[in-house]
């Protein structure tokens, strides 16, 4: 029975992720896997329950994925935005707390869910944290999905408008320096590549286990993340995970969230459209205000500040930044530090205060 249920779970998660990806939905792998597994749970086709070991695996996988993205961070990037990083941290916390507080007045939205859903982070990270904190992960995913969808429709138009208002002579120049380590040499043996990544995974598991022992709900995530970031920045030997591996992790996370579904979940989701719209509007307004302050007081050009503080994913904003010749390393660095702020500080605030 256990093996059969596991196979059903895998089949539903992969099928949903594949369909979501093919439909080109934002974060389609997560949403597809979540909805297919959730439907299986709601109609009693699937009887699996989430467990501590499964949650541990999900958190370690996410820690690896985020940590390895720091291959893009270089000394040059850090020097470019070092005076802006404190501002980024303060702006993220302020935006999240104020937006979450207002949204919490809606029915069916607790203050904890409202704050977690208002954080301008990636849907994958926030959903994993919601599940670890024993909150309504499907609601968090839905609220973030609506925000992401609208932001990706509206924000390019906002940036396009401001781009046209800037004199040609004052527009930022394109900078593609990403701080990536060199590609593995052709003569580097496959065994050597496997060995170094095996060592990294073992280190991540060790850090995750130490974090798990603290008793903090996302201790495994923080432990693995910190370990991978330190090793990655220290050695510079690792590259970001391949896109196929990232989609696999997203599928795993989506399926994990789907295990929390019930029939009542599908009845509640439509009622979250109004709070989702409020979150979207407020985070966009906050992003534009903070971008103006960052540009005025710390002399970061406005378009770079807007792309760096936009309440959308880093990958999407990098593409937009490149299109409008914005300083890409600065945008990437701001997004990376925003992710770290959200993953480390926001759960502590939610866990401690609510």
Buried (B, 14 or more C-beta within 10 A) or exposed (E): EEEEBEEBBBBBBBBBBBBBBEEEBBBBBBBBBBBBBBBBBBEEEBBBEBEEEBBBBBBBBBBBBBBBBBBBBBEEBBEBBEEBBEBBBEBBBEBBBBBBEBBBEBEEBBBBBBBBBBBBBBBBBBBBBBBBBEBBBBBBBBBBBBBBBBBBEBBBEBBEEBBEEBEEEEBBEEBEBBBEBEEBEEEEEEEEEEEBBEEBBEBBBEBBBBBBEEEBBBBBBBBBBBBBBBBBBEEBBBBBBEEEBBBBBBBBBBBBBBBBBEEEBBEBBEEBEEBBBBBBBBBBEBBBEBBBBBBEEEEBBBBBBBBBBBBBBBEBBBEBBBEBBBBBBBBBBBBBBBBBBBBBBBBEBBBEEB
